[in-house]
Amino acid sequence: MSSSKPIVIVGSIVQDCVSYTERFPNPGESVRGNDFKMGCGGKGANQGVQAAKLGASVTMIGRVGNDMFGDANINGLKKAGVNVKYIEKSDTAPTSVACITVDNKGENSIVVTLGANLELNVERVKKLEDVIAGAAMVLCQFEINEDTNYAAFELAHNHNVTTFYNAAPGKPGMDKEILKFTDILCTNENETEFLIGRQLSSIEDFKVASRELLQYGPKTIVVTLGAKGVLVTDKDNTELIEVPRVKAVDTTGAGDSFCGSLTYLITKYPDKTIAELSRIASKIASMSVQNHGTQSSYPTSEEVRGNGIEL
């Protein structure tokens, strides 16, 4: 039986401002865009929206500015079915903004100003211990303060709640201390290199790195390798899963679609392996890249089933 408890996300909320152009500008150069869109984003919010669109009960713990972007993002989350009761508004920092450029190949380049996300602190998380204790899973990313993530996972660990850490967006010298409270770690190629502290060039390199990362605490390591697949490693097995080949229109938020889908699937199907569920999550994420935007591109459970994917 799947859990009736919510997935609790302690994470970021960001206003996306997206420009579409033929190619990225060089330093000092201006290029003309051919379209512009605004939408709700942020890794935490994105993952929550994807999980909710698939049918999960999702509660978001976050912080926005007391401004129009804050209101728009709270309304967007609410519309997707996310519980927004624990999202605070700040009078001292604006809602986070991401300025995104997408080229004609669907690749993106992003500058994020984190704003009110950085005010989501340890004290706030500790006040919401009961919310975390009542979760089916706690999901964090790397777009809020590390000590806030650490506190959330420590509380979850103390209450035997499963933790899922998407160490994104990564940076060199990432602290591995949080991994002792992490059950499932999901990274891309760059983030794996940042955590392991060396360059990785082959599938075998990533297999070795994944086995090393298991030693820091996680039960499962999930590495997304773009078109090369998804590598899932636990103490017994390492499996490389093929991902669907599709023509990408906009890859922004595809990793969040994958993580949101995977958390939902893990809580719904506790008896299935994470490798099996990663195969389904990658198919859902591949649907998202065929449309523009982040949250707006995420498929619902009906759309997923209509695409021949069993949920």
N, C-alpha and C positions, 0 to 999 in steps of 0.2 A: 504493500500500500504506500502511496506517495504521502508526503507530509502535508498537513493542513496549516502548518506554521509558516510565517512569511519568510522570504529572503530579505534580509536587512542589509542595506547598502549604506556604508559610511563613506561618502565620496563627494566628487566634484560636480558642480552645476555650472555650465558655461554657455554664454550666448555665442552662437556661430555666425560669422559674417563671411560669406563665401563668394569669391570672385572666380569666374570661369574664363579661361583664356587659351589661346593656341599653345603657348609655351611660357615657361617661367621667365621673368625678367632677369637680366644680368645685373650685377651691382651697378647702381647709378642710372639704370635704364627704366623707362616707363613703357609698358606694353598695353594695348587696348584689350579690355575684357569684352566678352560677348554675352555675358549674363551675370547677374548678381542675385543671391538669395540669402535670406536670414533664417535661422532656425535655432531650435533649442538643442543644446549639446552638453559636453562634459562627460568624461569617461564614466563616472558614477551614474549620472542620470541616464546616459545612453544605455548602459548595461541593464539598468532597472526598467527602462521602457521596453527593450527587447524581451526581457523575461516576462513582463506584464502582458505584452502583446501576444505572447504564446500561451498565456493563461495562468501565470504564476501570481501568487499574492506577494506584493513587493512593498516594503516600507523604506523610505529614503530619509537618511539623516544627513543634512547638509546646511549650507548657508549661502544666501544671496544678498545683494545690495537692496536697499530700499529704493528701487528705481524701476523703470518700465521693463528693463530686461529681466529683473528679478520676478516681476509679476508674470511676464510672458512665459518664463521657464516653469514657474510653479503651476500655472494653468496648463501648460503642455504636459507636464508629468501627471497632473490630475486627470486630464483627458485620456491619457494612455492607461489609466487605472492604477497608478502608483499612489500609495498613501503618503501625503505630503505634510502630515501633522507635525513632524519633527524637523521641518525646514525653517530655520530662523532667518529674519531679515536684519541686516546690519545698517547702522547709521554712520559707520566710520569707514566703510570700504564699499566700492561698487561691485556689482555683479561681474564675475569673470567674463572676459571676451576673448574669443579666438578669431584671428584674422587668417582665413584659409584661402589659398590659391590652388585651383585645380586645372591641370593642363589637358590637352586633347587626348592624352593616353589614359586619363582617369587617375593619374598620380597626383598627390597633394603635397603642399608645403604649408606649414602652420606656425604662427606665432601666437602664444597664449599668454595673457596677463591674468594671473589667478585671483586677484582681488579678494572678495569675501571668503573664498574657499580657504584661504590661509588663516582665517579667524575661527575655523572649525577646530576647536582645541580639545585637549585631554579632559579638561573640566566638564565640557559639554557631554562628551562620551560617557564619562563616569556617572553623570546625572541620569543617563538613559540606560543604565545597566540592566534594568528589567526588560527593556525592549530587545537588547542584545541577547539576554538570557532566554527569551522566548522565541528566538529565531530558528528556522530550519537550517539556515546557513548565513554567515556574515561574509560580505564581499567588499574588498577594498582595492584601491588602485594607488597610483603614485602621484596623483594631482592634488593631494592635500598633504599636510605636514606628516612627516614620518612618525613622530611621537604620537600623533592622533591615531594613525593606523595601528601602531604598536599597542596602544591602550585598548583599542577596540578588540584586537585579536587576543590580547591577554585575558580580557573579560570573557570573550567567547570560549576560549580554551578552559577557563575556570568553570564554566557552565556546560562543558562537553558539547559545545556547538561547533559544527564543521566550519572551517574557514577556507576561503578561496581568495588568493592574492594574485591580482593581475599587476605585475610590476611594471606598469606603463603609465606615462612615457618614462623610459629609463634614462639614467645618466651614469657617467663613469664613477666608480667607487661607491656603488650602492651598498647600504648597510644590510648585511645578511642576518642581523640579530632577530628580525621579525620572523624569519623562517622557522624558528623553533616553535612558533605558535601557528604555523601555516600547514594546513592539510593538503591543499591543492595549490600548486604554483603554476601560473600560466604566463609565459614570456614569448616574445618574438626573437628573431635572430640577434638584434642589437642588445636587447635587454639581457639575454642569456650571456652574451659576451661581457656586459657590464658587471653582472653578478659574479661570473666566474673569473673575471680579471685577465682574460686573454682573448686573442682573436681566434675565431672558429671558422674553418673554411669548407669542411665536408660534413656529410651526414654522420659519419663515424665520429667526428669531433663533437658534434652535438649530442650524440649518444653517450660519449664519455663524460661530457660536461653535465648532462642530466643525471647520470649516476653519482657524480660528485655532489651535486646539489641535494640529492636525497639525504646525504649524510648530515645536512644542516637541520633536518626536521620534517620536511614535507613527506607525505605518503605517496604523492603522485606529482610528476612534473609533466606539464603539457607545453611543448614548444611549437609555435606556429612558424612554418618555414616558407610562407608564401605559396607559390605554385608547386614547390617541392613537396608539400604535404604538411601533416601534423604529426609530431613525434610525441608519443605517450610512453612514459617510463614509470614503473613502480619497482618495488624490491624484487618482484618475480619475473618481470617481462619488459621488453622495449618493443614498441610497434610503430611503424611508419604508416600513416593513413593517407591514402590518396585524396586529393581535393578536386572538386569539379572544375573543369576548364570552361570559363565563361568570358564574354567580352565585357570588360569593366568600363562603366561610365564614370563612376566616382567611388574610389576606394575609402573615402573618409568614413571612419567609424566602423569599418568591417571587423576589426579586432574586437570592438565592443559588442557587435552583434554576435560574434562567436562566443565571447565570455558570458553574455547575458543568456544566450541559448543554452550553453553548457551548464550553467548553474541551475537553470530551470529543469533541464533534463536529469541532472544528478539528483535533485530533490524529488522529482516525479518517479524516477526509475532507480531506486536505491540498489536493486538486485543486478542491474546491468553494469558492465565495465565502463570505465571512463573512456577507454579506447573506442568501444562501440558508440558511445554517446557523442564523442568528438567527431565521429564520421557524420552523424546527423547535424551537429552544430555547424560543421564546415559547409554543409549543403545550404543551411539557412543563411549563413554569412555570405555565401556566393550569390544568393538572391538579392541581398542588400546592395551589392556593388553594381548591380544592373540598373539602379535608379539613382537620381541625384539626391544629395543631402545625407544627413545622419539618421536621426530618429524617424524622419519622414520616409526614409527608404526601408525601414525595418518591416519585414513581413509579419502579418498576423497569423494565428494558428490556422485560420481558414485558408489563407493564401499559401501557407506551407503545405497543407494537405492537398490543395488544388494543384500543387506542383509535384504531387506524387510522393511526398515525404511523410512517412508515418510518424505521428506524435503520440 
